[in-house]
Amino acid sequence: MGAAGGAATTLGPLLGTLFMFYIIDYSSGYTAAYLLVVGVALILLVLFFPKGLLGSVRERWLRWLP
């Protein structure tokens, strides 16, 4: 969950935990194969945001984020 948000940032693990919690919560409400949805979300996250969500946002747009 820390890697999803950005392990090299201060707020990244918090954001990653919230992201993963809501992905699991919403997908388990719609399907029994929620782990497949979570796995696809993680693969897409690694492909498009290699430094995590907050790490990539900080690198591209908001350099002042901790």
C-alpha positions in Angstrom: 0.0 0.0 0.0 2.9 2.3 0.6 4.3 1.6 -2.9 0.9 2.5 -4.4 1.0 6.0 -2.9 4.7 6.6 -3.3 7.2 5.2 -0.8 9.6 8.1 -1.1 7.0 10.7 0.0 5.7 11.6 3.4 2.0 11.3 2.6 2.3 8.6 0.0 1.7 5.6 2.2 -1.5 7.2 3.6 -2.8 8.0 0.1 -1.9 4.4 -1.0 -3.7 2.9 1.9 -6.8 5.0 1.2 -6.7 4.1 -2.5 -6.3 0.4 -1.9 -9.0 0.4 0.8 -11.5 2.0 -1.5 -10.6 -0.1 -4.5 -11.1 -3.3 -2.4 -14.3 -2.0 -0.8 -16.0 -0.9 -4.0 -14.9 -3.9 -6.1 -16.0 -6.4 -3.5 -19.4 -4.9 -3.5 -19.8 -5.6 -7.2 -18.1 -8.9 -7.8 -16.7 -11.9 -6.0 -13.5 -11.6 -8.0 -12.5 -8.4 -6.4 -8.8 -9.5 -6.1 -8.7 -9.6 -9.9 -9.8 -6.0 -10.0 -7.3 -5.0 -7.3 -4.5 -6.8 -9.3 -5.4 -5.1 -12.5 -5.5 -1.7 -10.6 -2.0 -2.4 -9.2 -0.6 -3.4 -12.6 -2.0 -0.2 -14.2 -0.6 1.8 -11.3 2.9 0.4 -11.8 2.8 1.0 -15.5 1.5 4.5 -15.5 2.7 5.8 -12.1 6.1 4.0 -11.4 6.8 6.2 -8.4 3.4 5.8 -6.9 0.4 8.1 -7.0 1.8 11.0 -4.9 5.4 10.5 -6.1 4.3 10.9 -9.8 2.1 13.9 -9.0 5.0 15.5 -7.1 7.5 14.9 -9.9 5.2 16.2 -12.6 3.2 19.0 -11.2 3.6 19.9 -7.5 7.2 19.8 -6.5 6.5 21.4 -3.1 4.8 18.3 -1.7 6.7 16.6 1.1 
